[in-house]
Amino acid sequence: MVTKIILNGYLGRMGKVVRGLVEKDPACEIVAGIDTSAIGEGLTFPAYPDFSSCDMPADVVVDFSGVSALRGMLMFGVEKRVPMVICTTGLSRDDEEEIRAASEKVAVFRSANMSLGINLIRNMLDRAAKLLYDARFDVEIIECHHNQKLDAPSGTALLLADAVNAALDGKMEYVYDRSERREKRPRNEIGLHALRGGTVVGEHSVVFAGQDEVITLKHEAHSREIFAVGALKAAAFIKGKPPGLYDMQDLINAL
């Protein structure tokens, strides 16, 4: 059965990638688009400036918009009981709390990174962190993105740091800048480093540095299509699901 999608942020870079994939996928259909401009040539679906003006029935909302559009989308999803796949990054703690509250009434899929590869690394970090930290390895995370990215460190870097921290019982401290510190590196530290430049889609490395050896788990995104593919997989997965907060680990476990 075709998954009917409302695409939030259809005019953005990721929105355009999602539209291109859906055009080639008979299992999906975009039934409406949401964007503040509500314009676009050659659209195959109706467009709206916000959710308050959209009354199109759908199976799921796929969100690649911005933080400012979050609240209106959550209100729409809860009111209409339409599941949501939220791919927007740079959310605050208050934003995350609103998402959790919405998930008590409708299914919400939330991931800082929709790549299957990144989430496979996330799975691997549980065992790696436990084994290597006990062997006195230090943990550093390095991420690199294009020069237009607004948030730093990236949501994915934090996702990976959280995976390491969870494996180590939440005892790790995140350190983003050592320029003012004149001391040896503590054991319970995860250093997070952000590089910005050019048109880099996304690179993430988790570095375990021990005595005379270094182990690096690295992921490189060579196009934005991998995130769109993950979002469409998530849309098909969450369609018809009961209320709750889902993520890529749920999707991977179901594959």
Secondary structure, 3 states (H helix, E strand, C coil): CCEEEEEECCCCHHHHHHHHHHHCCCCEEEEEEECCCCCCCCCCCCEECCHHHCCCCCCEEEECCCHHHHHHHHHHHHHHCCCEEECCCCCCHHHHHHHHHHHCCCEEEECCCCCHHHHHHHHHHHHHHHHHHHCCCEEEEEEEECCCCCCCCCHHHHHHHHHHHHHCCCCCEEECCCCCCCCCCCCCEEEEEEEECCCCCEEEEEEEEECCEEEEEEEEECCCHHHHHHHHHHHHHHCCCCCEEECHHHHHHHC
